[in-house]
Amino acid sequence: MKLIFIYFLLINLLSFILMYVDKKRAILHKWRISEKSFFILCILGGSLGEILGIYTFRHKTKRLKFTLGFPLILIIQLLIFLYLILKGAVFGNKK
């Protein structure tokens, strides 16, 4: 369980930092991080970090696929996690 927490902490921190890096690169007209990369990180569990990054750095806030897509992915992930908790697959509660 501790490893899962560390994983989600790190993936969200990475997602948040990359949103900052991409914002700075956009300002400087440099090479950018692909949107595909952001969605892959989001699906891998970094959705909360990316949502926080969007609004903290005011980056990609006009793009509906980010402002709606990331929260939708987060909601789906939370529903799956809740389902797994209720089934006992996450914390070992056997029902």
C-alpha positions as CSV (number, residue, x, y, z in Angstrom):
1,M,0.0,0.0,0.0
2,K,2.9,2.4,0.8
3,L,4.4,1.8,-2.6
4,I,1.1,2.7,-4.3
5,F,0.9,6.0,-2.3
6,I,4.5,6.8,-3.3
7,Y,3.8,6.0,-6.9
8,F,0.8,8.3,-7.1
9,L,2.7,11.0,-5.2
10,L,5.6,10.9,-7.7
11,I,3.5,10.6,-10.9
12,N,1.4,13.6,-9.8
13,L,4.5,15.6,-8.9
14,L,6.1,14.8,-12.2
15,S,2.9,15.8,-14.0
16,F,2.7,19.1,-12.2
17,I,6.3,19.9,-12.9
18,L,6.0,19.0,-16.6
19,M,3.0,21.3,-16.9
20,Y,5.3,24.1,-15.5
21,V,8.1,23.2,-17.9
22,D,5.7,23.2,-20.9
23,K,4.4,26.6,-19.9
24,K,7.9,28.1,-19.7
25,R,8.8,26.5,-23.0
26,A,5.6,28.0,-24.6
27,I,6.6,31.4,-23.4
28,L,10.1,31.0,-24.8
29,H,8.8,29.5,-28.1
30,K,10.9,26.4,-27.6
31,W,10.3,22.7,-28.1
32,R,7.1,21.6,-26.3
33,I,5.9,18.5,-24.4
34,S,3.4,16.7,-26.6
35,E,-0.3,16.6,-25.6
36,K,-0.1,12.9,-26.0
37,S,2.5,12.7,-23.2
38,F,0.2,14.7,-20.9
39,F,-2.7,12.3,-21.5
40,I,-0.5,9.3,-21.0
41,L,0.7,10.7,-17.6
42,C,-2.9,11.5,-16.8
43,I,-4.1,7.9,-17.5
44,L,-1.1,6.5,-15.5
45,G,-2.4,8.3,-12.4
46,G,-1.1,11.9,-12.8
47,S,-4.4,13.5,-13.4
48,L,-4.6,15.4,-10.1
49,G,-1.1,16.9,-10.7
50,E,-2.0,17.9,-14.2
51,I,-5.2,19.5,-13.1
52,L,-3.4,21.5,-10.4
53,G,-0.7,22.5,-13.0
54,I,-3.3,23.7,-15.5
55,Y,-4.8,26.2,-13.0
56,T,-1.6,27.0,-11.1
57,F,0.3,28.0,-14.2
58,R,-2.7,29.0,-16.2
59,H,-1.6,26.7,-19.0
60,K,-3.9,25.1,-21.5
61,T,-7.0,26.5,-19.8
62,K,-8.7,27.3,-23.1
63,R,-8.3,23.7,-24.4
64,L,-11.4,21.7,-23.6
65,K,-9.7,18.4,-24.0
66,F,-7.5,19.3,-21.0
67,T,-10.0,21.2,-18.9
68,L,-12.7,18.6,-19.3
69,G,-10.6,15.6,-20.2
70,F,-8.3,15.5,-17.2
71,P,-11.1,15.9,-14.6
72,L,-13.1,13.2,-16.5
73,I,-10.2,10.8,-16.3
74,L,-9.7,11.6,-12.6
75,I,-13.4,10.9,-11.9
76,I,-13.1,7.5,-13.8
77,Q,-10.0,6.6,-11.9
78,L,-11.6,7.5,-8.5
79,L,-14.7,5.4,-9.4
80,I,-12.4,2.4,-10.3
81,F,-10.4,2.9,-7.0
82,L,-13.7,3.1,-5.0
83,Y,-14.9,-0.1,-6.7
84,L,-11.7,-1.9,-5.9
85,I,-11.9,-0.7,-2.3
86,L,-15.4,-2.0,-2.0
87,K,-14.5,-5.3,-3.5
88,G,-11.5,-5.6,-1.1
89,A,-8.9,-5.7,-3.8
90,V,-6.9,-2.7,-2.6
91,F,-6.8,-3.0,1.2
92,G,-7.4,-6.7,1.4
93,N,-10.9,-6.5,2.9
94,K,-12.4,-9.8,1.8
95,K,-16.2,-9.7,1.3
